[in-house]
Amino acid sequence: MIDLRSDTVTRPSPAMLTAMTRAETGDDVWGDDPTVLRLQSRLAEEAGKEAGLFFPSGTQSNLAALMAHCGRGDEYLVGQAAHTYKFEGGGAAVLGSIQPQPLENAEDGTIPLERVAAAIKPLDDHFARTRLLALENTIGGKVLPPAYVAEATGFAHDRGLSTHLDGARASMRRSPRISRWRR
């Protein structure tokens, strides 16, 4: 069994360790690390995107995504069991000044769309502006159904929200709309 719960519990195999120690390296700050460049290019191609960006942890990549979609004082809708809300040290609030609006996940890990609709704030200076629906592709060991992810994404986009899917690789192949950036 391969444990994919988190980037912190996955352990490299001996072959992976050998590949890491033999990898060609460069200075990523200068954009000349050939291994990182190949990784970013390959994953962008597999995901059907024009570019990719390597982050050393899921926590860092999630925070960067939230901050790309939301400005200071904005709000994102998120399941109470999602990593970006429950397990990442409040980074969105602390470092991004982004207010989470946690919603109860259903037993299957989805967030019922009527809950999402009810949580979207009206455009009013008294409220944080709702900008993003953040989904988690696995909740409690259950993978979100690709049809739900596509439906929730379309629902959010129709209401002017951007979307973020943590751990999107498997689902993105089935629906290219999942991580479409909207501002």
C-alpha positions in Angstrom: 0.0 0.0 0.0 1.2 3.5 -0.8 0.2 6.0 1.9 -0.8 9.3 0.1 -2.4 11.1 3.1 0.3 13.7 3.3 3.6 14.8 1.9 5.0 14.3 5.5 4.1 10.6 5.8 5.1 9.5 2.4 8.6 7.9 2.6 10.9 7.6 -0.4 11.8 4.1 -1.6 15.5 3.1 -2.1 15.1 3.7 -5.9 13.7 7.2 -5.2 16.6 8.0 -2.8 19.1 6.9 -5.5 17.3 9.1 -8.1 17.4 12.1 -5.7 21.1 11.7 -5.0 22.0 11.4 -8.7 19.7 14.2 -9.9 21.3 16.9 -12.0 21.0 20.2 -10.0 21.2 23.9 -10.6 20.2 27.1 -8.9 16.4 27.2 -8.9 16.5 30.9 -7.9 18.2 31.6 -11.3 15.8 29.2 -13.0 18.5 26.8 -14.1 17.8 23.7 -12.1 17.2 21.2 -14.9 15.5 18.6 -12.6 13.0 21.2 -11.3 12.4 22.5 -14.8 11.6 19.0 -16.1 9.4 18.3 -13.2 7.4 21.5 -13.6 7.1 21.0 -17.4 6.0 17.4 -17.0 3.3 18.0 -14.4 2.0 21.0 -16.3 1.7 18.8 -19.4 0.0 16.0 -17.5 -2.5 18.5 -15.9 -3.2 20.2 -19.2 -1.8 23.5 -18.0 0.5 26.0 -19.7 3.0 26.0 -16.8 3.7 24.5 -13.4 5.6 25.6 -10.3 7.3 23.3 -7.8 6.8 23.8 -4.1 8.6 21.7 -1.5 5.5 21.0 0.5 1.7 20.8 0.1 1.3 23.4 2.8 3.4 25.9 1.0 1.7 25.2 -2.4 -1.8 25.5 -0.8 -0.9 28.8 0.8 0.5 30.2 -2.4 -2.7 29.1 -4.3 -5.0 30.7 -1.7 -3.0 33.9 -1.8 -3.1 33.9 -5.6 -6.8 33.8 -5.6 -7.6 36.1 -2.6 -6.4 39.5 -1.4 -6.0 40.7 2.1 -9.4 40.8 3.8 -11.1 38.4 1.3 -12.7 35.1 2.4 -12.5 31.6 1.1 -15.1 28.8 1.6 -13.6 25.5 2.8 -14.7 22.2 4.3 -14.0 21.9 8.1 -11.9 18.8 7.4 -9.8 20.3 4.6 -6.0 20.7 5.0 -6.1 24.4 4.2 -8.4 25.0 7.1 -7.7 22.3 9.7 -4.1 21.2 9.3 -1.9 24.1 7.9 -1.4 26.3 11.0 -3.9 28.9 10.0 -1.5 30.1 7.3 -4.2 31.7 5.1 -5.3 33.9 8.0 -1.9 34.5 9.6 0.2 35.0 6.5 -2.4 35.8 3.8 -4.9 37.8 5.9 -7.5 35.7 4.2 -10.6 34.8 6.3 -11.6 31.1 6.1 -15.4 30.4 6.2 -15.5 26.7 7.2 -18.4 24.6 6.0 -19.4 21.2 7.3 -18.4 18.4 5.0 -20.9 15.7 4.2 -20.1 12.1 5.1 -18.7 11.5 1.6 -16.3 14.5 1.9 -18.3 16.8 -0.4 -19.6 20.2 0.7 -23.3 20.3 -0.3 -23.7 23.1 -2.8 -26.7 24.6 -0.9 -24.3 25.2 2.0 -21.8 26.8 -0.4 -24.6 29.1 -1.8 -25.8 30.1 1.6 -22.2 31.0 2.7 -21.4 33.3 -0.3 -21.5 36.9 1.1 -23.4 39.7 -0.7 -21.2 42.5 -2.1 -21.4 44.8 0.9 -18.6 46.7 2.6 -19.7 45.1 5.9 -18.5 41.6 4.8 -15.3 40.0 3.7 -15.6 39.4 0.0 -16.1 35.7 -0.8 -13.5 34.9 -3.6 -12.7 31.2 -3.5 -14.1 27.7 -3.0 -11.3 25.5 -1.8 -12.0 21.7 -2.0 -9.9 18.8 -0.8 -9.8 15.8 -3.1 -9.7 13.3 -0.3 -11.5 13.6 3.1 -11.3 10.8 5.6 -9.7 8.5 3.0 -12.5 9.0 0.6 -11.8 10.5 -2.8 -14.3 13.2 -4.0 -16.2 12.0 -7.0 -14.9 13.7 -10.1 -18.5 14.5 -11.1 -19.0 16.4 -7.9 -15.7 18.3 -8.3 -16.7 19.4 -11.8 -20.2 20.4 -10.6 -18.9 22.3 -7.6 -16.3 24.1 -9.8 -19.0 25.1 -12.4 -21.3 26.2 -9.5 -18.5 28.4 -8.0 -17.4 29.8 -11.3 -21.0 30.7 -12.2 -21.1 32.8 -9.0 -17.8 34.5 -9.8 -15.7 32.5 -7.4 -12.3 31.0 -8.2 -11.6 27.4 -7.2 -8.7 25.5 -5.7 -8.5 21.7 -5.4 -5.9 20.4 -3.0 -4.3 17.2 -4.4 -5.9 17.7 -7.8 -3.7 15.6 -10.1 -6.0 12.5 -10.5 -9.2 14.5 -10.9 -7.8 17.2 -13.2 -7.4 14.7 -16.1 -11.1 14.1 -16.0 -12.2 17.7 -15.9 -10.0 20.6 -17.3 -12.3 23.1 -15.6 -11.2 22.2 -12.1 -8.3 24.6 -11.7 -9.3 27.3 -14.2 -8.1 30.6 -12.7 -10.6 33.4 -12.5 -10.3 36.8 -10.9 
